[in-house]
Amino acid sequence: MANESEKAWGRFEDDIEGLAGELKRHFRSGDPENSAELNRSLEQLRQAADAVFKSLAETFREVSDELEKAVRRRADRK
């Protein structure tokens, strides 16, 4: 399981590095049309990342609540 996670993180890191290279290339081109399109794309990416992190935070809250309930039930049985 850990090996699969490491591979997934490795692919993610490679993808981010590739994205960073593309972003640098577009910014350096100096073309205003490319810059506007890039800014729109970055904003969409930011919104998507924000939604993912909010969703993850909610999931962790739900898991935390369920764990807390389970611990209380177990403590009440003793």
C-alpha distance (Angstrom), angle and dihedral (degrees) to the residues before:
residue distance angle dihedral
M1 . . .
A2 3.80 . .
N3 3.79 89.7 .
E4 3.82 91.3 55.9
S5 3.81 90.0 48.6
E6 3.79 90.8 50.5
K7 3.80 90.6 50.4
A8 3.80 91.4 48.8
W9 3.82 91.6 49.9
G10 3.80 89.4 47.5
R11 3.82 91.1 53.5
F12 3.80 89.7 46.2
E13 3.82 91.3 51.9
D14 3.81 90.7 48.2
D15 3.80 90.7 49.9
I16 3.81 92.0 49.3
E17 3.79 91.4 49.2
G18 3.81 89.9 50.5
L19 3.80 90.8 48.5
A20 3.80 91.0 49.3
G21 3.82 90.1 52.1
E22 3.80 91.7 50.5
L23 3.80 91.6 47.9
K24 3.80 91.4 51.6
R25 3.79 91.0 49.1
H26 3.81 92.8 51.2
F27 3.79 94.2 45.4
R28 3.79 91.8 49.5
S29 3.80 92.3 50.9
G30 3.81 89.1 74.3
D31 3.81 92.2 -150.1
P32 3.84 107.3 146.6
E33 3.79 92.2 -149.9
N34 3.81 91.1 53.3
S35 3.80 90.2 46.3
A36 3.81 92.5 53.4
E37 3.79 91.7 47.4
L38 3.78 90.9 46.4
N39 3.80 91.6 50.4
R40 3.82 90.5 51.7
S41 3.79 90.4 49.2
L42 3.79 92.2 48.2
E43 3.80 90.7 50.5
Q44 3.80 90.5 51.4
L45 3.79 89.8 48.5
R46 3.80 90.8 49.5
Q47 3.80 91.4 50.6
A48 3.80 91.8 48.4
A49 3.80 92.1 48.6
D50 3.79 90.2 47.7
A51 3.81 90.6 52.4
V52 3.82 91.7 48.5
F53 3.79 93.4 50.0
K54 3.81 92.3 46.4
S55 3.79 89.2 50.8
L56 3.80 91.4 48.8
A57 3.79 91.4 48.4
E58 3.80 90.2 52.0
T59 3.80 90.8 48.4
F60 3.80 91.2 51.6
R61 3.81 90.2 48.7
E62 3.79 90.6 51.8
V63 3.80 92.5 48.0
S64 3.79 90.4 47.3
D65 3.81 91.1 51.2
E66 3.81 91.4 49.4
L67 3.80 91.7 48.8
E68 3.78 91.1 49.2
K69 3.82 90.9 51.1
A70 3.80 91.2 48.5
V71 3.81 91.9 50.5
R72 3.81 91.3 48.9
R73 3.80 92.5 49.3
R74 3.77 90.8 50.1
A75 3.82 92.0 47.3
D76 3.82 90.5 49.2
R77 3.82 90.9 54.2
K78 3.80 92.1 57.7
